[in-house]
Amino acid sequence: MTLPDYHLLAALLYSALLLLCSGSAKPAIRYGMPVVAVWLSVNFAGSLLFAVQATAYIGLTYLLYQQCLSGRWPKIIAWLLWGVLSVGLLTHLLPGYGGLPLTDNTQIKANSLPASVYLNTDKVLIAWALLQWIPVWQKNPHTAPHVAAWVKLTLPLLAIPLIMLLAVQLGLLQWQPGFSVLLVIVVISNLLNTCFTEELLFRGALQHYLHEKLGMFGGLVIASGLFGLAHFAGGGWYMVLATLAGLLYGLVYLLTGRLLWAVLCHWGLNTTHLLLFTWPVVQA
């Protein structure tokens, strides 16, 4: 790692702060603190240009959530701008943004493909925004009724090892337990910046919307398929595994009714991969 330790700590605290601020009933904390945090983050990631765009994103989220806009076209334009900025945040492509480099084409674990690893803090803004509409702790009315608690617990405990085993059989991963400070940082960042954002987007927003339009089965399958497609960079079999993982997270969401459990399931699978297997994939 080439960055000072305080930069890494500041980046993790930044992401945690944004997630916590989203639940405040006070506008000064809910919207004001993220703006302050964004401008302070210029010291360790991003740039002034990125801070301007992030501030605009926070402002648009405020206007849309508080329904401050009147008239059809102002609302359409605001949603379009919000969507464009969301895509830029999701793909790390907003002008002026630069993640914190942790490694530069380095082999993280034995038998693993060398990789350049970044601590990216831009996606957490999407999680903060979606949390205005989709709280992770409240129960969803689409929960499957009369499901025993042991079933809800057993599903991820069985499914995660099976997905890992399939990845090994496909030649994508190998058993390679390992532990390091770098992996701890990646594990924490994965929860704050990746798992919350992706579950709010794919399960909390997309699956919930499709559930209402197409029913439980249609919402689960289509949202999981799109989740798999979003991992196209890993190749065909990687997308298949991501789709299976998406089905698992979607089922956990349906069975428990709380998005938080899908977030933790997602984090559990990713942490299992990081700590117990080659990462990101096996070296050919």
Secondary structure, 3 states (H helix, E strand, C coil): CCCCHHHHHHHHHHHHHHHHHCCCCCHHHHHHHHHHHHHHHHHCCCCHHHHHHHHHHHHHHHHHHCCCCCCHHHHHHHHHHHHHHHHHHHCCCCCCCCCEECCCCECCCCCECCECCEECCCCHHHHHHHCCCCCCCCCCCCCCCCCCHHHHHHHHHHHHHHHHHHHHHCCCCCECCCCCHHHHHHHHHHHHHHHHHHHHHHHHHHHHHHHHHHHHHHHHHHHHHHHHHCCHHHCHHHHHHHHHHHHHHHHHHHHHCCHHHHHHHHHHHHHHHHHHECCCCECC
